[in-house]
Amino acid sequence: MPTILVAAIVLIVILSVVLRTFGVNQEYERAVLFRLGRLGTTKGPGWYWLIPFVDRVVKVDIRTVTVQLETQETITRDGVAVRVNAVLWYRAVDPARVVTSVEKYQAAVVQAAETGMRDAIGQSDLDQMLKDRIGINKRLMDLLSAAAGRWGIEIDAVELKDVDIPEQMQRAIAREAEAIREKRSRIIKAEGENEAAQKLAEAATMIGSAPGALELRRLQTLTEIGVEHNSTIIAMLPVELLHAAQKIAGLPLAASD
């Protein structure tokens, strides 16, 4: 019986040593090797050899991580209090630096992103933040990349998601937008009236240059009025025709003429 027990213990020890002689990484994992506490090579996907009780590995996931940042309350450059949140995408590109340069790199990246978001908003006016989110995202990306790059982290993207502003400021923005639309409407109306006046002036010049054009236009207008309103129209003869008739009949012209 003691012999069987000893054999079992020896077998367990041998199995534990054998299991410590190699490791296995998934395709999306990298293993940072430490040999007697000193940084060694980074092991890729698949299996690799280890020296039992001498080597130690720390595995790092190199897949892209998506994090929704908590809502931050900050003040814009023009003194408006806003509440914003954002979405962050990042991944580890240098596993050795990730392990040796920062403790709990996931928390460090999130803290840096939230701090950078407050800084980016503080450097922007409210109008700029509402109209140019791409520019703010780029500024935030630059701030965050500078910090995360030292830790072996690459920032894939960071984008503002929601922007909440005070209700009073929302009403002010709505009034401003309404005033801008009213201004645009009046400008368009004035431009139309100006263009119509120019066309009328050109038409008057053309009609004035032709002796019978004005009379033809008057007759056309009378015809249109009669068709639309179905009424009896009393029209005076043109002065030119009266003068011609008086000359033919040999009658003297009126004194007012």
Salt bridges, closest charged atoms under 4 A:
ASP55 OD1 - ARG35 NE 2.64
ASP61 OD2 - ARG63 NH2 2.72
GLU73 OE1 - ARG83 NH1 3.55
ASP94 OD2 - ARG97 NE 3.56
ASP125 OD1 - ARG77 NE 3.10
ASP142 OD2 - LYS138 NZ 3.41
GLU154 OE2 - ARG91 NH2 2.96
ASP156 OD1 - ARG91 NE 3.23
GLU167 OE2 - ARG171 NH1 3.42
GLU182 OE2 - ARG186 NE 3.12
GLU215 OE2 - ARG218 NH2 2.91
ASP257 OD2 - HIS243 NE2 2.99
